[in-house]
Amino acid sequence: MSGSHRAAPGDDARWWATLTPDALEDEIRSNRRSERRLLVVVALVSLAITVAALLLHGGVA
């Protein structure tokens, strides 16, 4: 914590907001998996919309 977010004396914010190295690594892995899933879902939705638009429009001539 730095700057204006620095904990006040006697404040336990640093204690509960700090991740151990193992917990931090686990959180990073979890976020990476979630972001990858989101990217795949967005790509699939985009592909489906593109295919539907091409089919409804009559294809590319």
C-alpha distance matrix in Angstrom:
0.0 3.7 7.1 8.5 5.8 5.1 7.2 10.8 13.0 14.6 12.1 12.0 9.2 7.4 11.0 12.0 9.2 9.4 12.4 14.9 16.2 19.3 17.7 15.6 18.9 20.7 18.4 18.9 22.6 22.9 21.4 23.7 26.7 26.0 25.7 28.9 30.7 29.8 31.0 34.3 34.9 34.4 36.7 39.3 39.3 39.7 42.5 44.3 44.2 45.5 48.3 49.2 49.4 51.6 53.9 54.2 54.8 57.5 55.7 55.4 58.9
3.7 0.0 3.8 6.4 5.5 4.9 8.4 11.2 13.7 16.0 14.0 14.7 12.2 10.7 14.4 15.6 12.9 13.1 16.0 18.3 19.2 22.5 21.1 18.6 21.7 23.8 21.4 21.5 25.3 25.7 23.8 25.9 29.1 28.3 27.6 30.8 32.8 31.6 32.6 36.0 36.7 35.9 38.1 40.9 40.8 40.8 43.8 45.7 45.3 46.5 49.4 50.4 50.3 52.4 54.9 55.2 55.5 58.3 56.4 56.0 59.3
7.1 3.8 0.0 3.8 5.4 5.7 9.5 11.4 14.3 17.1 15.2 16.6 14.2 13.5 17.3 18.3 15.7 16.5 19.5 22.0 22.9 26.1 24.5 22.0 25.1 27.0 24.5 24.4 28.2 28.5 26.3 28.4 31.6 30.5 29.6 32.9 34.8 33.3 34.2 37.7 38.2 37.1 39.4 42.3 41.9 41.8 44.9 46.7 46.1 47.2 50.4 51.2 50.8 53.1 55.6 55.7 55.9 58.8 57.0 56.5 59.8
8.5 6.4 3.8 0.0 3.8 5.5 8.6 10.0 13.5 16.0 13.9 15.7 13.2 13.6 17.2 17.9 15.5 17.1 20.3 23.2 24.6 27.5 25.5 23.2 26.5 28.0 25.2 25.5 29.3 29.1 26.8 29.3 32.2 30.8 30.0 33.5 35.1 33.4 34.5 38.1 38.2 37.1 39.6 42.4 41.7 41.7 45.0 46.6 45.7 47.1 50.3 50.8 50.5 52.9 55.4 55.2 55.6 58.5 57.1 56.7 60.0
5.8 5.5 5.4 3.8 0.0 3.8 6.3 8.9 12.4 14.2 11.5 12.7 9.8 10.2 13.8 14.2 11.7 13.5 16.7 19.8 21.4 24.1 21.9 19.9 23.4 24.7 21.8 22.5 26.2 25.9 23.9 26.5 29.3 27.9 27.5 31.0 32.5 31.0 32.4 35.8 35.9 35.1 37.7 40.3 39.8 40.1 43.2 44.7 44.2 45.7 48.7 49.2 49.1 51.6 53.9 53.9 54.4 57.3 55.8 55.7 59.1
5.1 4.9 5.7 5.5 3.8 0.0 3.8 6.5 9.4 11.6 9.6 11.0 8.9 8.6 12.3 13.6 11.7 12.9 16.4 19.0 20.8 23.7 21.9 20.2 23.7 25.2 22.8 23.6 27.3 27.3 25.7 28.2 31.1 30.0 29.8 33.2 34.8 33.5 35.0 38.3 38.6 38.0 40.5 43.0 42.7 43.1 46.1 47.7 47.3 48.8 51.7 52.4 52.4 54.8 57.1 57.2 57.7 60.6 59.0 58.8 62.2
7.2 8.4 9.5 8.6 6.3 3.8 0.0 3.8 6.5 8.1 5.8 7.5 6.2 6.6 9.9 11.4 10.6 12.1 15.9 18.4 20.8 23.5 21.5 20.4 24.1 25.3 23.1 24.4 27.9 27.7 26.5 29.3 31.8 30.8 31.0 34.4 35.7 34.7 36.4 39.5 39.7 39.3 42.0 44.3 44.0 44.7 47.7 49.0 48.8 50.5 53.3 53.8 54.0 56.5 58.6 58.7 59.5 62.3 60.8 60.8 64.3
10.8 11.2 11.4 10.0 8.9 6.5 3.8 0.0 3.8 6.1 5.2 8.5 8.6 9.6 12.2 14.0 13.8 15.4 19.2 21.5 24.1 26.8 24.9 24.0 27.7 28.8 26.7 28.1 31.6 31.2 30.1 33.0 35.5 34.3 34.6 38.0 39.2 38.1 39.9 43.1 43.1 42.7 45.5 47.8 47.3 48.0 51.1 52.4 52.0 53.8 56.6 57.0 57.2 59.8 61.8 61.8 62.6 65.5 64.1 64.1 67.6
13.0 13.7 14.3 13.5 12.4 9.4 6.5 3.8 0.0 3.8 5.5 8.5 10.1 10.5 12.3 14.8 15.4 16.4 20.2 21.9 24.7 27.3 25.8 25.2 28.9 30.1 28.3 29.9 33.3 33.1 32.3 35.2 37.6 36.7 37.1 40.4 41.7 40.8 42.7 45.7 45.8 45.7 48.4 50.6 50.3 51.1 54.1 55.3 55.1 56.9 59.7 60.2 60.4 63.0 65.0 65.0 65.9 68.7 67.3 67.3 70.8
14.6 16.0 17.1 16.0 14.2 11.6 8.1 6.1 3.8 0.0 3.8 6.3 9.1 10.1 10.7 13.0 14.5 15.8 19.3 21.0 24.1 26.4 24.7 24.7 28.4 29.2 27.6 29.7 32.8 32.3 31.9 35.0 37.0 36.1 37.0 40.2 41.2 40.6 42.7 45.5 45.5 45.6 48.4 50.4 50.1 51.1 54.1 55.2 55.1 57.1 59.7 60.1 60.5 63.2 65.0 65.1 66.1 68.9 67.5 67.8 71.3
12.1 14.0 15.2 13.9 11.5 9.6 5.8 5.2 5.5 3.8 0.0 3.8 5.6 7.5 8.6 10.2 11.3 13.2 16.8 19.0 22.2 24.3 22.2 22.1 25.8 26.5 24.6 26.7 29.8 29.2 28.6 31.8 33.8 32.7 33.5 36.9 37.7 37.0 39.1 42.0 41.9 41.9 44.8 46.8 46.4 47.5 50.4 51.5 51.4 53.4 56.0 56.3 56.8 59.4 61.3 61.3 62.4 65.2 63.8 64.1 67.7
12.0 14.7 16.6 15.7 12.7 11.0 7.5 8.5 8.5 6.3 3.8 0.0 3.8 5.4 5.2 6.8 8.7 10.4 13.7 15.8 19.2 21.0 18.9 19.2 22.9 23.3 21.7 24.0 27.0 26.3 26.1 29.3 31.1 30.2 31.3 34.5 35.3 34.8 37.1 39.8 39.7 40.1 42.9 44.7 44.5 45.8 48.6 49.6 49.8 51.8 54.2 54.7 55.4 57.9 59.6 59.8 61.0 63.7 62.3 62.7 66.3
9.2 12.2 14.2 13.2 9.8 8.9 6.2 8.6 10.1 9.1 5.6 3.8 0.0 3.8 5.4 5.6 5.9 8.4 11.9 14.7 17.7 19.7 17.2 16.9 20.7 21.2 19.1 21.3 24.4 23.6 23.1 26.2 28.2 27.1 28.0 31.3 32.2 31.5 33.7 36.5 36.4 36.6 39.4 41.4 41.1 42.3 45.1 46.2 46.3 48.3 50.7 51.2 51.8 54.3 56.1 56.3 57.4 60.1 58.7 59.1 62.7
7.4 10.7 13.5 13.6 10.2 8.6 6.6 9.6 10.5 10.1 7.5 5.4 3.8 0.0 3.8 5.7 5.3 6.0 9.7 12.0 14.9 17.3 15.3 14.8 18.5 19.5 17.9 19.7 22.9 22.7 22.2 25.1 27.3 26.7 27.5 30.6 31.8 31.4 33.3 36.1 36.4 36.7 39.2 41.3 41.4 42.4 45.1 46.4 46.6 48.4 50.9 51.6 52.2 54.5 56.4 56.8 57.9 60.4 58.8 59.0 62.6
11.0 14.4 17.3 17.2 13.8 12.3 9.9 12.2 12.3 10.7 8.6 5.2 5.4 3.8 0.0 3.8 5.7 5.8 8.9 10.6 14.0 15.9 14.0 14.4 18.0 18.6 17.5 19.8 22.6 22.3 22.5 25.4 27.2 26.8 28.0 30.9 32.0 31.9 34.0 36.5 36.9 37.5 40.0 41.8 42.0 43.3 45.9 47.0 47.5 49.4 51.7 52.4 53.2 55.6 57.3 57.8 59.0 61.5 59.9 60.2 63.8
12.0 15.6 18.3 17.9 14.2 13.6 11.4 14.0 14.8 13.0 10.2 6.8 5.6 5.7 3.8 0.0 3.8 5.7 8.0 10.6 14.1 15.2 12.6 13.2 16.9 16.8 15.3 18.0 20.7 19.8 20.0 23.2 24.8 24.0 25.5 28.5 29.2 29.0 31.4 33.8 33.9 34.6 37.3 38.9 39.0 40.5 43.1 44.0 44.5 46.6 48.8 49.3 50.3 52.7 54.3 54.7 56.1 58.6 57.1 57.6 61.3
9.2 12.9 15.7 15.5 11.7 11.7 10.6 13.8 15.4 14.5 11.3 8.7 5.9 5.3 5.7 3.8 0.0 3.8 6.6 9.9 12.8 14.4 11.6 11.2 15.0 15.4 13.3 15.5 18.5 17.9 17.5 20.6 22.6 21.8 22.8 25.9 26.9 26.5 28.7 31.3 31.5 32.0 34.6 36.4 36.5 37.8 40.4 41.6 42.0 43.8 46.2 46.8 47.6 50.0 51.7 52.2 53.4 55.9 54.3 54.6 58.3
9.4 13.1 16.5 17.1 13.5 12.9 12.1 15.4 16.4 15.8 13.2 10.4 8.4 6.0 5.8 5.7 3.8 0.0 3.8 6.6 9.4 11.5 9.5 9.0 12.7 13.6 12.3 14.2 17.2 17.3 17.2 19.9 22.0 21.9 22.9 25.6 27.0 27.0 28.9 31.4 32.1 32.6 34.9 36.9 37.4 38.5 40.9 42.3 42.9 44.6 46.8 47.8 48.6 50.8 52.6 53.3 54.4 56.8 54.9 55.2 58.8
12.4 16.0 19.5 20.3 16.7 16.4 15.9 19.2 20.2 19.3 16.8 13.7 11.9 9.7 8.9 8.0 6.6 3.8 0.0 3.8 6.4 7.9 5.7 5.6 9.2 10.0 9.2 11.3 13.9 14.2 14.7 17.2 19.1 19.4 20.6 23.1 24.4 24.9 26.7 29.0 29.9 30.7 32.8 34.7 35.4 36.7 38.8 40.3 41.2 42.8 44.8 45.9 47.0 49.0 50.6 51.6 52.8 55.0 53.1 53.3 56.9
14.9 18.3 22.0 23.2 19.8 19.0 18.4 21.5 21.9 21.0 19.0 15.8 14.7 12.0 10.6 10.6 9.9 6.6 3.8 0.0 3.8 5.4 5.1 6.0 8.6 9.8 10.4 12.2 14.2 15.2 16.3 18.2 20.0 21.0 22.3 24.3 25.8 26.8 28.4 30.4 31.5 32.7 34.5 36.2 37.3 38.6 40.5 42.0 43.2 44.6 46.5 47.8 49.0 50.8 52.4 53.6 54.8 56.8 54.8 55.0 58.6
16.2 19.2 22.9 24.6 21.4 20.8 20.8 24.1 24.7 24.1 22.2 19.2 17.7 14.9 14.0 14.1 12.8 9.4 6.4 3.8 0.0 3.8 5.5 5.1 6.1 8.6 9.8 10.5 12.4 14.2 15.3 16.5 18.5 20.0 21.0 22.6 24.5 25.7 26.9 28.8 30.4 31.5 33.0 34.9 36.3 37.3 39.0 40.8 42.1 43.3 45.1 46.7 47.8 49.4 51.1 52.5 53.6 55.4 53.2 53.2 56.7
19.3 22.5 26.1 27.5 24.1 23.7 23.5 26.8 27.3 26.4 24.3 21.0 19.7 17.3 15.9 15.2 14.4 11.5 7.9 5.4 3.8 0.0 3.8 5.4 5.1 6.2 8.6 9.9 10.7 12.3 14.3 15.4 16.7 18.5 20.0 21.3 22.8 24.5 25.9 27.4 28.9 30.4 31.8 33.3 34.9 36.2 37.7 39.3 40.9 42.2 43.7 45.3 46.7 48.2 49.7 51.2 52.5 54.2 52.0 52.3 55.8
17.7 21.1 24.5 25.5 21.9 21.9 21.5 24.9 25.8 24.7 22.2 18.9 17.2 15.3 14.0 12.6 11.6 9.5 5.7 5.1 5.5 3.8 0.0 3.8 5.4 5.0 6.1 8.6 9.9 10.4 12.2 14.2 15.4 16.4 18.2 20.0 21.2 22.4 24.3 25.9 27.0 28.5 30.3 31.7 32.9 34.4 36.2 37.6 38.9 40.5 42.1 43.4 44.8 46.6 48.0 49.3 50.7 52.6 50.6 51.0 54.6
15.6 18.6 22.0 23.2 19.9 20.2 20.4 24.0 25.2 24.7 22.1 19.2 16.9 14.8 14.4 13.2 11.2 9.0 5.6 6.0 5.1 5.4 3.8 0.0 3.8 5.4 5.0 6.2 8.7 9.8 10.5 12.3 14.3 15.3 16.4 18.3 20.1 21.0 22.4 24.5 25.8 26.8 28.5 30.4 31.6 32.7 34.5 36.2 37.4 38.7 40.6 42.0 43.2 44.8 46.6 47.8 48.9 50.9 48.8 49.0 52.5
18.9 21.7 25.1 26.5 23.4 23.7 24.1 27.7 28.9 28.4 25.8 22.9 20.7 18.5 18.0 16.9 15.0 12.7 9.2 8.6 6.1 5.1 5.4 3.8 0.0 3.8 5.4 5.1 6.3 8.6 9.9 10.6 12.5 14.4 15.4 16.6 18.6 20.1 21.1 22.8 24.6 25.8 27.1 28.9 30.5 31.6 33.1 34.9 36.4 37.5 39.2 40.8 42.1 43.5 45.2 46.7 47.8 49.5 47.3 47.4 50.9
20.7 23.8 27.0 28.0 24.7 25.2 25.3 28.8 30.1 29.2 26.5 23.3 21.2 19.5 18.6 16.8 15.4 13.6 10.0 9.8 8.6 6.2 5.0 5.4 3.8 0.0 3.8 5.5 5.1 6.2 8.6 9.9 10.7 12.4 14.3 15.5 16.7 18.5 20.1 21.4 22.8 24.5 25.9 27.3 28.8 30.3 31.8 33.3 34.9 36.3 37.7 39.2 40.8 42.3 43.7 45.1 46.6 48.3 46.2 46.6 50.2
18.4 21.4 24.5 25.2 21.8 22.8 23.1 26.7 28.3 27.6 24.6 21.7 19.1 17.9 17.5 15.3 13.3 12.3 9.2 10.4 9.8 8.6 6.1 5.0 5.4 3.8 0.0 3.8 5.5 5.1 6.1 8.5 10.0 10.6 12.2 14.2 15.4 16.4 18.2 20.1 21.1 22.4 24.3 25.9 27.0 28.4 30.2 31.6 32.9 34.4 36.2 37.5 38.8 40.6 42.1 43.3 44.6 46.6 44.6 45.0 48.7
18.9 21.5 24.4 25.5 22.5 23.6 24.4 28.1 29.9 29.7 26.7 24.0 21.3 19.7 19.8 18.0 15.5 14.2 11.3 12.2 10.5 9.9 8.6 6.2 5.1 5.5 3.8 0.0 3.8 5.4 5.1 6.1 8.7 9.9 10.5 12.2 14.3 15.3 16.4 18.4 20.0 21.0 22.4 24.4 25.8 26.8 28.5 30.3 31.5 32.7 34.6 36.1 37.3 38.8 40.6 41.9 43.0 44.9 42.7 42.8 46.4
22.6 25.3 28.2 29.3 26.2 27.3 27.9 31.6 33.3 32.8 29.8 27.0 24.4 22.9 22.6 20.7 18.5 17.2 13.9 14.2 12.4 10.7 9.9 8.7 6.3 5.1 5.5 3.8 0.0 3.8 5.5 5.1 6.3 8.7 10.0 10.6 12.5 14.3 15.4 16.7 18.6 20.1 21.2 22.8 24.6 25.8 27.1 28.8 30.5 31.7 33.1 34.8 36.3 37.6 39.2 40.7 42.0 43.6 41.4 41.7 45.3
22.9 25.7 28.5 29.1 25.9 27.3 27.7 31.2 33.1 32.3 29.2 26.3 23.6 22.7 22.3 19.8 17.9 17.3 14.2 15.2 14.2 12.3 10.4 9.8 8.6 6.2 5.1 5.4 3.8 0.0 3.8 5.4 5.2 6.3 8.7 10.0 10.8 12.4 14.3 15.6 16.7 18.5 20.1 21.4 22.7 24.4 25.9 27.2 28.8 30.4 31.8 33.2 34.7 36.4 37.7 39.1 40.6 42.3 40.3 40.9 44.6
21.4 23.8 26.3 26.8 23.9 25.7 26.5 30.1 32.3 31.9 28.6 26.1 23.1 22.2 22.5 20.0 17.5 17.2 14.7 16.3 15.3 14.3 12.2 10.5 9.9 8.6 6.1 5.1 5.5 3.8 0.0 3.8 5.4 5.1 6.1 8.5 9.9 10.5 12.2 14.3 15.3 16.4 18.2 20.0 21.0 22.3 24.2 25.7 26.9 28.4 30.2 31.5 32.7 34.5 36.1 37.3 38.6 40.5 38.5 38.9 42.6
23.7 25.9 28.4 29.3 26.5 28.2 29.3 33.0 35.2 35.0 31.8 29.3 26.2 25.1 25.4 23.2 20.6 19.9 17.2 18.2 16.5 15.4 14.2 12.3 10.6 9.9 8.5 6.1 5.1 5.4 3.8 0.0 3.8 5.5 5.2 6.1 8.7 9.9 10.6 12.4 14.3 15.4 16.5 18.4 20.1 21.0 22.5 24.4 25.8 26.9 28.6 30.3 31.5 32.9 34.6 36.1 37.3 39.0 36.7 36.9 40.5
26.7 29.1 31.6 32.2 29.3 31.1 31.8 35.5 37.6 37.0 33.8 31.1 28.2 27.3 27.2 24.8 22.6 22.0 19.1 20.0 18.5 16.7 15.4 14.3 12.5 10.7 10.0 8.7 6.3 5.2 5.4 3.8 0.0 3.8 5.5 5.1 6.2 8.6 9.9 10.7 12.4 14.3 15.4 16.6 18.5 20.0 21.1 22.7 24.5 25.8 27.1 28.7 30.3 31.7 33.0 34.6 36.1 37.6 35.5 36.1 39.7
26.0 28.3 30.5 30.8 27.9 30.0 30.8 34.3 36.7 36.1 32.7 30.2 27.1 26.7 26.8 24.0 21.8 21.9 19.4 21.0 20.0 18.5 16.4 15.3 14.4 12.4 10.6 9.9 8.7 6.3 5.1 5.5 3.8 0.0 3.8 5.4 5.1 6.2 8.6 10.0 10.6 12.3 14.2 15.4 16.5 18.2 19.9 21.1 22.6 24.3 25.8 27.0 28.5 30.3 31.6 32.9 34.4 36.2 34.4 35.1 38.8
25.7 27.6 29.6 30.0 27.5 29.8 31.0 34.6 37.1 37.0 33.5 31.3 28.0 27.5 28.0 25.5 22.8 22.9 20.6 22.3 21.0 20.0 18.2 16.4 15.4 14.3 12.2 10.5 10.0 8.7 6.1 5.2 5.5 3.8 0.0 3.8 5.4 5.1 6.1 8.7 9.9 10.5 12.2 14.3 15.4 16.3 18.2 20.0 21.1 22.4 24.3 25.7 26.8 28.5 30.2 31.4 32.6 34.5 32.5 32.9 36.5
28.9 30.8 32.9 33.5 31.0 33.2 34.4 38.0 40.4 40.2 36.9 34.5 31.3 30.6 30.9 28.5 25.9 25.6 23.1 24.3 22.6 21.3 20.0 18.3 16.6 15.5 14.2 12.2 10.6 10.0 8.5 6.1 5.1 5.4 3.8 0.0 3.8 5.4 5.1 6.3 8.7 10.0 10.6 12.4 14.4 15.3 16.5 18.4 20.1 21.0 22.6 24.4 25.8 27.0 28.6 30.3 31.4 33.0 30.8 31.1 34.8
30.7 32.8 34.8 35.1 32.5 34.8 35.7 39.2 41.7 41.2 37.7 35.3 32.2 31.8 32.0 29.2 26.9 27.0 24.4 25.8 24.5 22.8 21.2 20.1 18.6 16.7 15.4 14.3 12.5 10.8 9.9 8.7 6.2 5.1 5.4 3.8 0.0 3.8 5.4 5.2 6.2 8.6 9.9 10.6 12.3 14.2 15.3 16.5 18.4 19.9 21.1 22.5 24.3 25.8 27.0 28.5 30.1 31.7 29.7 30.6 34.3
29.8 31.6 33.3 33.4 31.0 33.5 34.7 38.1 40.8 40.6 37.0 34.8 31.5 31.4 31.9 29.0 26.5 27.0 24.9 26.8 25.7 24.5 22.4 21.0 20.1 18.5 16.4 15.3 14.3 12.4 10.5 9.9 8.6 6.2 5.1 5.4 3.8 0.0 3.8 5.5 5.1 6.1 8.5 9.9 10.6 12.1 14.1 15.3 16.5 18.2 20.0 21.1 22.4 24.3 25.7 26.8 28.3 30.2 28.5 29.2 33.0
31.0 32.6 34.2 34.5 32.4 35.0 36.4 39.9 42.7 42.7 39.1 37.1 33.7 33.3 34.0 31.4 28.7 28.9 26.7 28.4 26.9 25.9 24.3 22.4 21.1 20.1 18.2 16.4 15.4 14.3 12.2 10.6 9.9 8.6 6.1 5.1 5.4 3.8 0.0 3.8 5.5 5.2 6.1 8.6 10.0 10.5 12.2 14.3 15.4 16.4 18.3 20.0 21.0 22.5 24.3 25.7 26.7 28.5 26.4 26.8 30.5
34.3 36.0 37.7 38.1 35.8 38.3 39.5 43.1 45.7 45.5 42.0 39.8 36.5 36.1 36.5 33.8 31.3 31.4 29.0 30.4 28.8 27.4 25.9 24.5 22.8 21.4 20.1 18.4 16.7 15.6 14.3 12.4 10.7 10.0 8.7 6.3 5.2 5.5 3.8 0.0 3.8 5.5 5.1 6.1 8.6 9.8 10.5 12.3 14.3 15.2 16.4 18.3 19.9 21.0 22.4 24.2 25.5 26.9 24.8 25.5 29.2
34.9 36.7 38.2 38.2 35.9 38.6 39.7 43.1 45.8 45.5 41.9 39.7 36.4 36.4 36.9 33.9 31.5 32.1 29.9 31.5 30.4 28.9 27.0 25.8 24.6 22.8 21.1 20.0 18.6 16.7 15.3 14.3 12.4 10.6 9.9 8.7 6.2 5.1 5.5 3.8 0.0 3.8 5.4 5.1 6.2 8.5 9.8 10.6 12.3 14.2 15.3 16.5 18.3 20.0 21.1 22.4 24.1 25.8 24.1 25.3 29.0
34.4 35.9 37.1 37.1 35.1 38.0 39.3 42.7 45.7 45.6 41.9 40.1 36.6 36.7 37.5 34.6 32.0 32.6 30.7 32.7 31.5 30.4 28.5 26.8 25.8 24.5 22.4 21.0 20.1 18.5 16.4 15.4 14.3 12.3 10.5 10.0 8.6 6.1 5.2 5.5 3.8 0.0 3.8 5.5 5.2 6.0 8.5 9.9 10.6 12.2 14.2 15.3 16.4 18.3 19.9 21.0 22.2 24.2 22.6 23.4 27.1
36.7 38.1 39.4 39.6 37.7 40.5 42.0 45.5 48.4 48.4 44.8 42.9 39.4 39.2 40.0 37.3 34.6 34.9 32.8 34.5 33.0 31.8 30.3 28.5 27.1 25.9 24.3 22.4 21.2 20.1 18.2 16.5 15.4 14.2 12.2 10.6 9.9 8.5 6.1 5.1 5.4 3.8 0.0 3.8 5.5 5.0 6.1 8.6 9.9 10.4 12.2 14.2 15.3 16.4 18.3 19.9 20.9 22.5 20.3 20.9 24.6
39.3 40.9 42.3 42.4 40.3 43.0 44.3 47.8 50.6 50.4 46.8 44.7 41.4 41.3 41.8 38.9 36.4 36.9 34.7 36.2 34.9 33.3 31.7 30.4 28.9 27.3 25.9 24.4 22.8 21.4 20.0 18.4 16.6 15.4 14.3 12.4 10.6 9.9 8.6 6.1 5.1 5.5 3.8 0.0 3.8 5.4 5.0 6.1 8.6 9.8 10.5 12.2 14.1 15.3 16.4 18.2 19.8 21.1 19.3 20.5 24.2
39.3 40.8 41.9 41.7 39.8 42.7 44.0 47.3 50.3 50.1 46.4 44.5 41.1 41.4 42.0 39.0 36.5 37.4 35.4 37.3 36.3 34.9 32.9 31.6 30.5 28.8 27.0 25.8 24.6 22.7 21.0 20.1 18.5 16.5 15.4 14.4 12.3 10.6 10.0 8.6 6.2 5.2 5.5 3.8 0.0 3.8 5.4 5.1 6.2 8.6 9.9 10.5 12.2 14.2 15.3 16.3 18.0 19.9 18.6 20.1 23.9
39.7 40.8 41.8 41.7 40.1 43.1 44.7 48.0 51.1 51.1 47.5 45.8 42.3 42.4 43.3 40.5 37.8 38.5 36.7 38.6 37.3 36.2 34.4 32.7 31.6 30.3 28.4 26.8 25.8 24.4 22.3 21.0 20.0 18.2 16.3 15.3 14.2 12.1 10.5 9.8 8.5 6.0 5.0 5.4 3.8 0.0 3.8 5.5 5.2 6.1 8.6 9.9 10.5 12.3 14.3 15.3 16.3 18.3 16.6 17.5 21.3
42.5 43.8 44.9 45.0 43.2 46.1 47.7 51.1 54.1 54.1 50.4 48.6 45.1 45.1 45.9 43.1 40.4 40.9 38.8 40.5 39.0 37.7 36.2 34.5 33.1 31.8 30.2 28.5 27.1 25.9 24.2 22.5 21.1 19.9 18.2 16.5 15.3 14.1 12.2 10.5 9.8 8.5 6.1 5.0 5.4 3.8 0.0 3.8 5.5 5.1 6.1 8.5 9.9 10.6 12.2 14.1 15.2 16.5 14.5 15.5 19.2
44.3 45.7 46.7 46.6 44.7 47.7 49.0 52.4 55.3 55.2 51.5 49.6 46.2 46.4 47.0 44.0 41.6 42.3 40.3 42.0 40.8 39.3 37.6 36.2 34.9 33.3 31.6 30.3 28.8 27.2 25.7 24.4 22.7 21.1 20.0 18.4 16.5 15.3 14.3 12.3 10.6 9.9 8.6 6.1 5.1 5.5 3.8 0.0 3.8 5.4 5.2 6.1 8.5 9.9 10.5 12.1 14.0 15.4 14.1 16.0 19.7
44.2 45.3 46.1 45.7 44.2 47.3 48.8 52.0 55.1 55.1 51.4 49.8 46.3 46.6 47.5 44.5 42.0 42.9 41.2 43.2 42.1 40.9 38.9 37.4 36.4 34.9 32.9 31.5 30.5 28.8 26.9 25.8 24.5 22.6 21.1 20.1 18.4 16.5 15.4 14.3 12.3 10.6 9.9 8.6 6.2 5.2 5.5 3.8 0.0 3.8 5.5 5.1 6.0 8.6 9.9 10.4 11.9 14.1 13.2 14.9 18.7
45.5 46.5 47.2 47.1 45.7 48.8 50.5 53.8 56.9 57.1 53.4 51.8 48.3 48.4 49.4 46.6 43.8 44.6 42.8 44.6 43.3 42.2 40.5 38.7 37.5 36.3 34.4 32.7 31.7 30.4 28.4 26.9 25.8 24.3 22.4 21.0 19.9 18.2 16.4 15.2 14.2 12.2 10.4 9.8 8.6 6.1 5.1 5.4 3.8 0.0 3.8 5.5 5.1 6.2 8.6 9.9 10.4 12.2 10.5 11.6 15.4
48.3 49.4 50.4 50.3 48.7 51.7 53.3 56.6 59.7 59.7 56.0 54.2 50.7 50.9 51.7 48.8 46.2 46.8 44.8 46.5 45.1 43.7 42.1 40.6 39.2 37.7 36.2 34.6 33.1 31.8 30.2 28.6 27.1 25.8 24.3 22.6 21.1 20.0 18.3 16.4 15.3 14.2 12.2 10.5 9.9 8.6 6.1 5.2 5.5 3.8 0.0 3.8 5.5 5.1 6.1 8.5 9.8 10.6 9.0 11.0 14.6
49.2 50.4 51.2 50.8 49.2 52.4 53.8 57.0 60.2 60.1 56.3 54.7 51.2 51.6 52.4 49.3 46.8 47.8 45.9 47.8 46.7 45.3 43.4 42.0 40.8 39.2 37.5 36.1 34.8 33.2 31.5 30.3 28.7 27.0 25.7 24.4 22.5 21.1 20.0 18.3 16.5 15.3 14.2 12.2 10.5 9.9 8.5 6.1 5.1 5.5 3.8 0.0 3.8 5.5 5.1 6.0 8.4 9.9 9.6 12.4 15.8
49.4 50.3 50.8 50.5 49.1 52.4 54.0 57.2 60.4 60.5 56.8 55.4 51.8 52.2 53.2 50.3 47.6 48.6 47.0 49.0 47.8 46.7 44.8 43.2 42.1 40.8 38.8 37.3 36.3 34.7 32.7 31.5 30.3 28.5 26.8 25.8 24.3 22.4 21.0 19.9 18.3 16.4 15.3 14.1 12.2 10.5 9.9 8.5 6.0 5.1 5.5 3.8 0.0 3.8 5.5 5.2 5.9 8.5 8.3 10.4 13.7
51.6 52.4 53.1 52.9 51.6 54.8 56.5 59.8 63.0 63.2 59.4 57.9 54.3 54.5 55.6 52.7 50.0 50.8 49.0 50.8 49.4 48.2 46.6 44.8 43.5 42.3 40.6 38.8 37.6 36.4 34.5 32.9 31.7 30.3 28.5 27.0 25.8 24.3 22.5 21.0 20.0 18.3 16.4 15.3 14.2 12.3 10.6 9.9 8.6 6.2 5.1 5.5 3.8 0.0 3.8 5.5 5.1 6.1 4.7 7.0 10.4
53.9 54.9 55.6 55.4 53.9 57.1 58.6 61.8 65.0 65.0 61.3 59.6 56.1 56.4 57.3 54.3 51.7 52.6 50.6 52.4 51.1 49.7 48.0 46.6 45.2 43.7 42.1 40.6 39.2 37.7 36.1 34.6 33.0 31.6 30.2 28.6 27.0 25.7 24.3 22.4 21.1 19.9 18.3 16.4 15.3 14.3 12.2 10.5 9.9 8.6 6.1 5.1 5.5 3.8 0.0 3.8 5.5 5.3 5.5 9.0 11.8
54.2 55.2 55.7 55.2 53.9 57.2 58.7 61.8 65.0 65.1 61.3 59.8 56.3 56.8 57.8 54.7 52.2 53.3 51.6 53.6 52.5 51.2 49.3 47.8 46.7 45.1 43.3 41.9 40.7 39.1 37.3 36.1 34.6 32.9 31.4 30.3 28.5 26.8 25.7 24.2 22.4 21.0 19.9 18.2 16.3 15.3 14.1 12.1 10.4 9.9 8.5 6.0 5.2 5.5 3.8 0.0 3.8 5.5 7.5 10.7 13.2
54.8 55.5 55.9 55.6 54.4 57.7 59.5 62.6 65.9 66.1 62.4 61.0 57.4 57.9 59.0 56.1 53.4 54.4 52.8 54.8 53.6 52.5 50.7 48.9 47.8 46.6 44.6 43.0 42.0 40.6 38.6 37.3 36.1 34.4 32.6 31.4 30.1 28.3 26.7 25.5 24.1 22.2 20.9 19.8 18.0 16.3 15.2 14.0 11.9 10.4 9.8 8.4 5.9 5.1 5.5 3.8 0.0 3.8 5.7 8.1 10.3
57.5 58.3 58.8 58.5 57.3 60.6 62.3 65.5 68.7 68.9 65.2 63.7 60.1 60.4 61.5 58.6 55.9 56.8 55.0 56.8 55.4 54.2 52.6 50.9 49.5 48.3 46.6 44.9 43.6 42.3 40.5 39.0 37.6 36.2 34.5 33.0 31.7 30.2 28.5 26.9 25.8 24.2 22.5 21.1 19.9 18.3 16.5 15.4 14.1 12.2 10.6 9.9 8.5 6.1 5.3 5.5 3.8 0.0 3.8 6.8 8.2
55.7 56.4 57.0 57.1 55.8 59.0 60.8 64.1 67.3 67.5 63.8 62.3 58.7 58.8 59.9 57.1 54.3 54.9 53.1 54.8 53.2 52.0 50.6 48.8 47.3 46.2 44.6 42.7 41.4 40.3 38.5 36.7 35.5 34.4 32.5 30.8 29.7 28.5 26.4 24.8 24.1 22.6 20.3 19.3 18.6 16.6 14.5 14.1 13.2 10.5 9.0 9.6 8.3 4.7 5.5 7.5 5.7 3.8 0.0 3.8 6.3
55.4 56.0 56.5 56.7 55.7 58.8 60.8 64.1 67.3 67.8 64.1 62.7 59.1 59.0 60.2 57.6 54.6 55.2 53.3 55.0 53.2 52.3 51.0 49.0 47.4 46.6 45.0 42.8 41.7 40.9 38.9 36.9 36.1 35.1 32.9 31.1 30.6 29.2 26.8 25.5 25.3 23.4 20.9 20.5 20.1 17.5 15.5 16.0 14.9 11.6 11.0 12.4 10.4 7.0 9.0 10.7 8.1 6.8 3.8 0.0 3.8
58.9 59.3 59.8 60.0 59.1 62.2 64.3 67.6 70.8 71.3 67.7 66.3 62.7 62.6 63.8 61.3 58.3 58.8 56.9 58.6 56.7 55.8 54.6 52.5 50.9 50.2 48.7 46.4 45.3 44.6 42.6 40.5 39.7 38.8 36.5 34.8 34.3 33.0 30.5 29.2 29.0 27.1 24.6 24.2 23.9 21.3 19.2 19.7 18.7 15.4 14.6 15.8 13.7 10.4 11.8 13.2 10.3 8.2 6.3 3.8 0.0
